Amino acid sequence: MIRKWGLPWYLIGIGGTIILIVLFVITRMPGNPITGRGGPVSPLGLAIEVFQVAFIGLAIAIIIYESKRRKQLSGKTASETA
């Protein structure tokens, strides 16, 4: 987000993080389709998942904020030139 790569890359990052969260949840369930057994849930693993969810929330908030700010700036410049 700091380098301003653009909306498509931000959405890819959010989607990839969601996939990682889903894989974590699936592999912790007993009888899961990937490993066939449930794995242990460590406190560090849970902390990482919390940070991943926080990343998704912050990324979405930044995207919404930036899109609203761009609309305001483009609206001001259009009205100033008219």
Secondary structure, 3 states (H helix, E strand, C coil): CCCCCCHHHHHHHHHHHHHHHHHHHHHHCCCCCCCCCCCCCCHHHHHHHHHHHHHHHHHHHHHHHHHHHHHHHHHHHHHHHC
